């Protein structure tokens, strides 16, 4: 019981810091330009490129991609910015290695297909890069995740997964409320990736979204690689949008950890039906058998007693939703109905308050300070914050607010869910990537208004 109380209280100790300004914390710091290289300037990489070019403290010195079309788009973005054209590396799938060998970089951002992330992260670390920012995921197998963690530890380097939803405005306001105890002791958390991706997984080879039912070699952008995972894998293929914020709410890896996981998968119908409807029964892709179930549900048990429910739902018609639910002993927030209820504080017993009034009141200090800078940034402004945190960490030579243990823990849900489903929905043990450090670490994510 004493250990349980220690773990529980280790997260509460930082509650008051959520509203402490940190503008003067790093006063007098040298104004240096961070030299960044980008591996992958496809549509997602171009989002990061645009944000980096907006910063006066960043110089994009190298970019790498094998697609001439994507490189042409990236060059146009750079020309419009008025910034110096970086050195460009292309030609084959290992051109990124040439970039790392030739250019000395303070940080690397990786925005390539999932299956390349482990190789590129470790390759960057071995080349001496101390800060690596990777798009989700960081590996495809459980072994991949261990390899990345061990490499980061060996090189004493920072690996940050660029999970932008952690910075969504409502998500951060709720984090502020959690830390100030508005929901009481946290009991249960929900989230997921509930987003109709049929027109992302298939296109005509020209447009990034829809207009056809091609994928793989005949597809363009994400359809050229992402859809293959739906053919060959069955699990929660994209857990990080949901689990990232949930992990911060529950202080995962910082006084708490995930203990076990159990996943279930529905039958697969959505992708096949989409192909038949859009391309006809005689289209070659109508014969493809997709392994990914249309709805994958995962339950996770935490060391401090909380339960977590995640859902992956990308193959059926539905509006976008991450399905967040934060429930404690004093109340809850549910993003689907845009409602918050706090016992003895809500307007009426057993009736929802409109979430906006609470979210406005507890707007996180980061959004209060930087909201103007988010204008024009992708995904409602939250892309600004994930790049901002990465760059500020490099400038200050500090640990990134989301570290390699977070990256591995969130991303490893995919292979763990695959294993659980393959074993007939068995509960599987969740590895402790921190090696026990979770018992002594305290929350660091967004404790003030700096980054």
C-alpha positions in Angstrom: 0.0 0.0 0.0 2.8 2.4 0.8 4.3 1.8 -2.7 0.9 2.3 -4.3 0.4 5.6 -2.5 3.9 6.7 -3.5 3.2 6.1 -7.1 -0.1 7.8 -6.9 1.2 10.9 -5.2 4.3 11.2 -7.5 2.0 12.5 -10.2 0.0 14.8 -7.9 3.1 16.7 -6.8 3.4 18.6 -10.0 -0.3 19.7 -10.3 0.4 23.3 -9.4 3.0 23.7 -12.1 0.5 23.6 -14.9 -0.2 27.3 -14.6 3.2 28.6 -13.6 4.7 30.9 -16.4 8.2 30.0 -17.4 9.0 32.9 -19.7 12.0 34.0 -17.6 13.2 30.4 -16.9 15.7 30.5 -19.7 16.5 34.2 -19.8 19.9 35.0 -21.3 20.1 31.9 -23.4 22.3 32.2 -26.5 20.4 32.9 -29.7 21.6 30.1 -31.9 20.3 28.7 -35.2 19.4 25.0 -35.0 20.6 23.0 -38.1 17.9 20.6 -39.1 17.7 17.9 -41.8 14.4 16.3 -42.9 14.2 12.7 -44.2 11.0 12.5 -46.2 9.3 15.6 -47.6 6.1 14.0 -48.7 2.8 15.6 -47.7 3.5 15.2 -43.9 7.1 16.1 -44.2 6.1 19.3 -46.1 3.9 20.3 -43.1 7.0 20.1 -40.8 9.1 21.9 -43.4 6.8 24.8 -43.6 6.8 25.2 -39.8 10.5 25.0 -39.6 10.9 27.6 -42.3 8.7 30.0 -40.3 11.2 29.9 -37.4 14.1 32.4 -37.1 16.0 30.0 -34.9 16.1 27.2 -37.4 18.1 26.6 -40.6 16.9 23.7 -42.7 20.2 22.6 -44.2 19.3 19.3 -45.8 16.3 17.4 -47.1 16.0 13.9 -48.5 13.4 12.1 -50.5 13.3 9.6 -53.5 10.2 11.2 -55.1 10.9 13.9 -57.6 7.3 15.1 -57.3 7.6 15.6 -53.5 11.0 17.2 -53.8 9.6 19.7 -56.4 6.8 20.6 -54.0 9.3 21.0 -51.1 11.6 23.2 -53.2 8.7 25.5 -54.1 7.8 25.8 -50.4 11.4 26.8 -49.6 11.6 29.3 -52.5 8.4 31.0 -51.3 9.8 31.3 -47.8 12.8 33.2 -49.0 15.2 30.9 -47.1 18.4 29.4 -48.5 17.8 26.2 -50.5 19.1 23.2 -48.4 21.3 20.5 -49.8 19.1 17.9 -51.5 19.7 14.1 -51.3 17.9 11.7 -53.5 18.4 8.9 -56.0 17.9 5.7 -54.0 16.2 4.5 -50.8 19.4 4.9 -48.8 20.2 8.5 -49.8 19.4 9.5 -46.2 22.6 7.7 -45.1 24.6 10.0 -47.5 22.9 13.0 -45.9 23.8 11.9 -42.4 27.4 11.2 -43.4 27.9 14.5 -45.2 26.0 17.1 -43.2 26.5 17.9 -39.5 23.0 18.2 -38.0 21.7 19.3 -34.6 18.5 17.4 -35.3 16.7 15.2 -37.8 13.0 14.9 -38.5 11.8 11.7 -40.1 8.5 11.6 -42.0 8.7 8.4 -44.1 6.6 5.2 -44.2 6.5 3.3 -40.8 8.7 0.5 -41.9 11.7 2.8 -42.3 11.5 4.6 -39.0 13.6 2.2 -36.9 16.4 2.1 -39.4 16.4 5.9 -39.9 16.2 6.6 -36.2 19.1 4.3 -35.3 21.1 5.4 -38.4 20.7 9.1 -37.3 21.9 8.2 -33.7 24.9 6.3 -35.1 25.8 9.3 -37.3 26.0 11.4 -34.1 22.7 13.3 -34.3 21.7 14.0 -30.7 18.0 14.8 -31.4 15.7 12.8 -33.6 12.1 13.6 -34.1 10.1 10.8 -35.7 6.6 10.7 -37.1 4.6 7.9 -35.6 5.3 4.9 -35.4 8.9 4.1 -34.3 8.8 0.5 -35.3 6.6 -2.4 -36.6 7.8 -5.2 -34.3 8.3 -5.3 -30.6 12.0 -5.9 -31.2 12.1 -2.7 -33.2 11.0 -0.7 -30.2 13.6 -2.3 -27.9 16.3 -1.6 -30.5 15.4 2.1 -30.7 15.3 2.4 -26.9 18.7 0.7 -26.5 20.2 2.8 -29.3 19.0 6.1 -27.6 20.4 5.0 -24.3 23.7 3.9 -25.8 24.2 7.2 -27.6 22.7 9.3 -24.8 20.5 10.9 -27.4 16.9 12.1 -27.5 14.2 10.4 -29.6 10.9 12.2 -29.7 7.8 10.8 -31.4 6.0 13.8 -33.0 2.6 13.0 -31.7 0.7 16.2 -32.3 -2.6 15.4 -30.6 -0.9 15.7 -27.2 -1.0 19.4 -28.0 -4.6 19.7 -29.1 -6.2 22.7 -27.4 -9.1 20.8 -25.6 -6.7 17.9 -24.8 -4.3 20.3 -23.1 -7.1 22.2 -21.2 -8.3 18.8 -19.8 -4.7 18.0 -18.8 -4.7 21.3 -16.9 -7.9 20.2 -15.2 -6.5 16.8 -14.4 -3.4 18.3 -12.8 -5.5 20.7 -10.7 -7.7 17.8 -9.5 -11.0 18.8 -11.0 -11.8 15.2 -12.0 -10.6 13.8 -8.7 -8.6 10.6 -8.8 -8.4 9.2 -12.4 -10.2 5.9 -12.8 -10.8 5.2 -16.5 -9.5 6.7 -19.8 -10.6 6.2 -23.4 -9.4 7.3 -26.8 -8.5 6.0 -30.2 -8.2 6.6 -33.9 -11.7 6.7 -35.3 -11.3 8.2 -38.8 -12.6 7.1 -42.2 -9.4 6.5 -44.1 -10.8 4.7 -47.1 -9.9 7.6 -49.4 -6.4 7.8 -47.9 -5.7 4.1 -48.3 -6.9 4.2 -51.9 -6.6 6.7 -54.7 -5.9 7.0 -58.4 -2.2 7.3 -58.2 -2.3 11.1 -58.8 -4.5 12.6 -56.1 -3.6 12.0 -52.5 -7.2 11.3 -51.5 -9.7 9.2 -53.4 -10.6 9.4 -57.1 -9.8 5.6 -57.4 -9.1 2.4 -55.6 -5.5 1.8 -56.3 -2.8 1.2 -53.7 0.8 -0.1 -53.5 2.8 0.5 -56.6 -0.2 2.1 -58.4 -1.1 4.4 -55.4 0.2 7.8 -54.5 1.3 9.2 -51.1 0.0 7.1 -48.2 -1.9 4.7 -50.5 1.5 3.6 -51.9 2.6 2.1 -48.5 0.1 2.4 -45.7 -2.6 0.2 -47.2 -0.2 -2.8 -47.3 -0.3 -2.8 -43.5 -4.1 -3.3 -43.7 -3.6 -6.3 -46.0 -1.1 -8.1 -43.8 -1.6 -7.0 -40.2 -4.4 -7.2 -37.7 -4.1 -5.0 -34.7 -4.4 -1.4 -33.5 -2.2 0.1 -36.3 -2.4 3.7 -35.1 -2.7 4.0 -31.3 -0.7 7.1 -30.6 -3.3 9.8 -31.2 -5.4 8.3 -28.5 -2.7 6.9 -26.1 -0.4 10.0 -26.1 -2.8 12.3 -24.3 -4.1 9.4 -22.1 -0.5 8.6 -21.1 -0.1 12.2 -19.9 -3.3 12.1 -18.0 -2.2 8.9 -16.2 1.5 9.9 -15.7 2.6 6.8 -17.7 6.4 6.2 -17.4 6.4 8.9 -14.6 5.0 7.2 -11.5 2.7 4.8 -13.4 3.0 2.3 -16.3 1.0 0.0 -18.5 1.0 -3.6 -17.1 -1.0 -5.7 -19.6 -3.0 -5.5 -22.8 -5.8 -7.4 -24.4 -7.2 -6.8 -27.9 -10.2 -7.9 -30.0 -10.7 -7.5 -33.7 -14.0 -7.4 -35.7 -14.4 -9.0 -39.1 -13.1 -7.1 -42.1 -15.6 -5.7 -44.6 -15.0 -2.0 -45.1 -12.1 -1.8 -47.5 -13.4 -4.6 -49.7 -16.8 -2.9 -49.9 -15.2 0.4 -50.8 -13.3 -1.1 -53.7 -16.4 -2.8 -55.1 -18.5 0.3 -54.7 -16.0 2.6 -56.3 -14.2 0.3 -58.7 -16.6 -2.5 -59.4 -16.7 -6.2 -58.6 -14.2 -6.9 -61.4 -11.5 -4.6 -60.2 -8.3 -6.6 -59.4 -8.2 -5.2 -55.9 -11.7 -6.6 -55.2 -9.9 -10.0 -54.8 -7.6 -8.7 -52.1 -8.2 -10.2 -48.6 -7.6 -7.6 -45.9 -6.4 -8.9 -42.6 -7.1 -5.8 -40.6 -10.4 -5.9 -38.7 -12.7 -2.9 -39.2 -12.8 -2.2 -35.5 -10.0 -3.1 -33.2 -10.6 -2.7 -29.4 -7.8 -2.8 -26.9 -8.0 -2.8 -23.1 -4.9 -1.8 -21.0 -4.4 -2.2 -17.2 -2.2 0.4 -15.4 0.0 -0.1 -12.4 -1.9 2.4 -10.4 -5.2 0.8 -11.1 -6.6 2.8 -14.0 -8.1 1.1 -17.0 -7.7 2.3 -20.6 -9.8 1.5 -23.6 -8.5 2.2 -27.2 -10.3 1.8 -30.5 -9.0 1.7 -34.0 -11.7 2.3 -36.6 -10.5 3.5 -40.0 -12.2 1.3 -42.6 -15.9 2.2 -42.2 -17.9 5.3 -42.9 -17.8 7.7 -39.9 -16.9 11.3 -39.1 -13.5 11.9 -37.5 -13.3 11.4 -33.8 -10.7 10.3 -31.2 -13.3 9.4 -28.7 -11.6 10.8 -25.6 -13.0 10.1 -22.2 -11.4 11.1 -18.9 -13.2 9.8 -15.9 -12.4 10.3 -12.2 -13.9 10.1 -8.8 -15.3 13.7 -9.2 -16.4 13.8 -12.8 -15.6 13.3 -16.4 -15.0 14.7 -19.9 -16.2 13.2 -23.1 -15.2 14.8 -26.4 -17.9 13.0 -28.5 -20.7 14.8 -26.8 -18.6 17.9 -26.1 -19.6 17.6 -22.4 -18.0 17.9 -19.0 -19.6 17.0 -15.7 -18.0 17.8 -12.3 -19.8 16.6 -9.2 -21.1 19.5 -7.0 -19.6 22.1 -9.5 -21.7 21.5 -12.7 -24.8 23.6 -13.2 -27.3 20.8 -12.5 -26.9 17.3 -11.0 -26.8 14.5 -13.6 -26.7 16.9 -16.5 -23.8 17.7 -18.8 -22.2 21.2 -18.9 -21.1 22.4 -22.3 -17.4 21.5 -22.3 -16.4 24.9 -23.9 -17.0 26.9 -20.7 -14.7 24.6 -18.7 -12.1 24.3 -21.5 -12.0 28.1 -21.9 -11.6 28.6 -18.2 -8.7 26.0 -18.0 -7.1 26.8 -21.3 -3.5 25.6 -21.0 -0.8 28.2 -20.5 1.0 27.0 -23.7 -2.1 27.9 -25.8 -2.6 31.1 -23.9 0.9 32.2 -24.8 1.5 30.8 -28.3 -2.0 30.8 -29.9 -1.1 33.6 -32.3 1.9 31.6 -33.5 -0.2 28.6 -34.3 -2.1 30.5 -37.0 -1.7 28.6 -40.3 -0.1 25.6 -38.6 -1.6 22.2 -39.5 -4.2 20.2 -37.7 -5.8 23.2 -35.9 -2.5 24.6 -34.8 -1.3 21.7 -32.8 1.5 20.9 -35.3 3.2 24.1 -34.2 3.6 22.9 -30.7 5.2 19.5 -31.5 7.8 21.2 -33.7 8.2 24.0 -31.1 8.9 21.5 -28.3 11.5 19.6 -30.5 13.4 22.7 -31.5 13.3 24.3 -28.0 14.7 21.1 -26.5 17.6 21.2 -28.9 18.3 24.8 -28.1 18.3 24.2 -24.4 20.1 20.8 -24.7 17.4 19.3 -22.5 15.4 16.1 -22.6 12.5 16.3 -25.0 9.1 16.5 -23.2 8.1 13.2 -24.9 11.1 10.9 -24.8 12.2 7.6 -26.3 10.4 5.6 -23.5 7.1 7.4 -24.3 7.7 6.8 -28.0 8.3 3.1 -27.5 5.5 2.6 -25.0 2.8 4.3 -27.2 4.0 2.7 -30.5 4.5 -0.8 -29.1 0.7 -1.1 -28.6 0.5 -2.1 -32.3 2.7 -5.2 -32.2 1.3 -6.1 -28.7 -2.3 -5.9 -30.0 -1.3 -8.0 -33.0 0.1 -10.6 -30.6 -3.0 -10.6 -28.4 -5.4 -11.0 -31.3 -3.2 -13.8 -32.9 -3.3 -15.7 -29.6 -7.1 -15.6 -29.5 -7.5 -12.4 -27.6 -5.2 -13.4 -24.8 -3.9 -10.8 -22.3 -0.2 -10.1 -22.9 2.3 -8.5 -20.6 3.3 -4.9 -21.4 7.1 -4.5 -21.4 8.7 -1.9 -19.2 10.9 0.0 -21.6 12.1 2.3 -18.8 13.7 -0.6 -16.9 12.1 0.5 -13.6 12.8 4.2 -14.0 9.0 4.9 -14.2 8.9 4.5 -10.4 11.1 7.5 -9.8 10.5 9.8 -12.8 8.0 12.7 -12.5 5.9 14.4 -15.2 7.7 16.9 -17.4 5.3 17.4 -20.3 4.0 21.0 -20.6 4.3 22.1 -17.0 4.4 25.7 -18.0 4.2 28.0 -21.0 7.6 27.6 -22.6 7.3 24.5 -24.6 
